[in-house]
Amino acid sequence: MAHWLIAGASRGIGLELARRLAKQGERVTASVRSERGRATLATALAPLGDRGRILSFDTRDQSQISAAAAQVTEPVDVLVANAGAYGPKRQTALDMDFEGALDLFSVNSLGPLRVAQAFLPQLRLGERPRIVMMSSVLGSMALAGTVNAAYRASKAALNKFAQCLADELRPAGVAVVSLHPGWVRTDMGGPGATLSVEESAEGIIKVVESLTLSDTRRYVDYRGVDIDW
Ligand SMILES: NC(=O)c1ccc[n+]([C@@H]2O[C@H](COP(=O)([O-])OP(=O)(O)OC[C@H]3O[C@@H](n4cnc5c(N)ncnc54)[C@H](OP(=O)(O)O)[C@@H]3O)[C@@H](O)[C@H]2O)c1
């Protein structure tokens, strides 16, 4: 039984990860930022009894994250920094909502790093500790495309933070990967996406369960297939 910490589990992929892990009988700590999210997540974690715990924080808010981290005293084996947003309506290189883009960078690029730093003490005590930065193939510098420029750039920045964190934490034995969950039917992915949340979450859990320190600094998808940075 591993202890998983999922940041951003009120809906979508994060919620499905929490639900599946709870069914598997893992220990799950997961976060939300609204009462509605808390109620949904509580139902998903119900099978776990006191091995499930809900934290509350917005990943843009350093003090909320620190306060939540202070409540976790036991080791964490896997951190999934899942919380993410799509960003403003206007986000091409020719027409950018700059305030909206800045906020998106706080959520998608800095948020996962804030969370990883805050829970590092618990991860250092974990069994085969792993940090999963929930990225997107759209963050690949090798991929062409012009729509969603702010989203793409926010995930590219996250990928760079993931690489730096992987290099910093290799000596401590903590593996760090960037992971693309596939194109998934969630509020963000939309109804036309190719994968269900169940298919994505099942793949992600399999990939993460098999990760070792030799995988650190990889950029992989939900099937474990490498993506060109
Ligand atoms: N769906 C896809 O096709 C796809 C593809 C590639 C990558 N991804 C990535 O996968 C992750 C999950 O996506 P999803 O499709 O499940 O999205 P989603 O259904 O829109 O859910 C997003 C989750 O992130 C949380 N969140 C957003 N901003 C937050 C903040 N500032 N602080 C704390 N939590 C916050 C949301 O909480 P609230 O309910 O409180 O808003 C929600 O739990 C994201 O990082 C996304 O970029 C998704």
The ligand as a Gaussian input file, in Angstrom:
#p B3LYP/6-31G(d) Opt

LIG

0 1
 N       -8.208000      16.732000     -20.215000
 C       -7.194000      16.671000     -21.074000
 O       -7.383000      16.298000     -22.252000
 C       -5.803000      17.036000     -20.658000
 C       -4.781000      16.890000     -21.618000
 C       -3.487000      17.204000     -21.258000
 C       -3.204000      17.622000     -19.965000
 N       -4.209000      17.764000     -19.048000
 C       -3.848000      18.206000     -17.694000
 O       -4.359000      17.291000     -16.736000
 C       -4.689000      17.986000     -15.519000
 C       -6.136000      17.700000     -15.130000
 O       -6.965000      18.110000     -16.204000
 P       -8.520000      17.782000     -16.285000
 O       -8.810000      17.538000     -17.704000
 O       -8.907000      16.798000     -15.260000
 O       -9.097000      19.233000     -15.930000
 P      -10.451000      19.697000     -15.212000
 O      -11.497000      18.673000     -15.361000
 O      -10.679000      21.080000     -15.703000
 O      -10.023000      19.723000     -13.653000
 C       -9.025000      20.609000     -13.237000
 C       -8.724000      20.330000     -11.773000
 O       -7.685000      21.244000     -11.352000
 C       -8.194000      22.001000     -10.242000
 N       -7.638000      23.352000     -10.253000
 C       -7.614000      24.246000     -11.263000
 N       -7.016000      25.379000     -10.881000
 C       -6.653000      25.202000      -9.576000
 C       -6.008000      25.998000      -8.623000
 N       -5.591000      27.241000      -8.898000
 N       -5.800000      25.494000      -7.388000
 C       -6.204000      24.241000      -7.074000
 N       -6.825000      23.430000      -7.939000
 C       -7.058000      23.914000      -9.174000
 C       -9.698000      22.018000     -10.413000
 O      -10.318000      22.368000      -9.190000
 P      -11.734000      23.204000      -9.156000
 O      -12.806000      22.179000      -9.354000
 O      -11.722000      23.807000      -7.798000
 O      -11.684000      24.204000     -10.257000
 C       -9.927000      20.582000     -10.863000
 O       -9.868000      19.698000      -9.763000
 C       -4.415000      19.477000     -15.805000
 O       -3.142000      19.819000     -15.319000
 C       -4.450000      19.548000     -17.328000
 O       -3.699000      20.630000     -17.826000
 C       -5.514000      17.481000     -19.369000

